[in-house]
């Protein structure tokens, strides 16, 4: 069967409906298959490019084209193997999980379908869009596959495409923010929010509050009374555009060198992406701890601090906005930041694809990414959520990694709020399984024969943590079970892990 190319057509192309449908199926099937094969399916012995798995709930046999992005799923049927499209794959997964867990779930199959339909809409939109010229923004807006091990990584809440497409990073969107005036006696804020006041002019007795236009649409009914009684006033929009980053609800304003993180009442991957009250109330403590840890670590490692939030008390979570550090004061001179997840996904200008010396590139990558994460844990009890979407890697003019920048205080855990064992497990999952394993796989795919894990062993062994020897000798690493978490309705923050083979052991 002919290989399905997962890369999007060139910008400006006019793909046919059949082409878009085939590509959308391939993009959406890959992470869903990754989940099914990691969490449920049992591999059967045998050679070949199409490994066979048994699905324990139903006993059915499944085979796929192997690789980082498994493709072309087929089930064994009378007379041979039958190819599954994305709809058939969703039906197969749902049936298997019902049998495997004994639980029904009517929500997740709809999210899987929505995720695929979102990809189709994004492919069509990208064919008419111009990607940003800035390589950093291009990297943030490159993720058509997204999370490599999630059953519905691109779901957007099931709403009409016209509601979310104008704000989709994957469609190369940019847009102005809506400016609101909030009556001063209702404002709640902590930390340094002065950057918000520079965005416009509020009338006397009011404070300025930027809002994400999609969130305003989603919460229009709930906020109508506040607009009616004057607690909220619409002031227009910012005089400059912002660019949505890979997180969708976090935007970057290059003119102001400012990141802003908003609530978004939409489920994206595992969670409704609202800025929850308990996270906001703990923001200053968490961000201060990480900032102090990075001050001790020193350059070139950098932390993009979430140094304040502002919100109206009557819509505390709905309209909250977090102010995050920009890039310019954190970057090394001449360095270009790139989203780590984009290196896995692939984008125009990726240094991972064009390096002529993968071993040297990989050693440089490990040298900037790994030490800050381990040092923050060892010296300050800070557990960074150093996964692919929370890590920026800055490269020099030759494309060599020279700096890592980390972000998102919301995902950080502190010891002893979290036990050391639980914190270490989370660190290992985020850094090794979610992050380095995916970068290593992409590098090896572009450079046939390259073996990445000996260099990872050497980098880890340089650090004097009591957990390192056990990690290097362990037969397994913790893999997060996103498919089973979503199927069983567990809280998105309630990570559960299953053992995965440890590539460090044989390196």
Secondary structure, DSSP 8 states (H G I E B T S, - for coil): ------S---TT----HHHHHHHHHHHHHHHHHHHHHHHT-EE----SSS-EEE-TTT--EEEEE-STT-EEEEEEETTEEEE--HHHHHHHHHHHHHHHHS---SHHHHHHHHHHHHHHHHHHHHTT----SSHHHHHHT--SS-STT-TTTT--TT--HHHHGGG-GGGT--B--EEEEEEGGGEEEEE--HHHHTT----TTEEEEEE-HHHHHHTHHHHHHHHHTTSEEEEEE-SS-BEE-TTSSEEEETTTTEEEEE---SEETTEE----HHHHHTHHHHHHHHHHHHHHH-TT-EEE-EEEEEEEGGGTTTT-EEEE--STTTS-TT-EEEEHHHHHH--TT-HHHH-S-HHHHHHHHHHHHHHHHHHHHHHH-EE----GGGEEEEE-TTS-EEEEEEE-GGG-EETTTS-HHHHHHHHHIIIIIIIIHHHHHHHHHHSTT---HHHHHHHHHTS--TTHHHHHH-SEEEEE-HHHHHHTT--TT---EEEEE-TTTT-
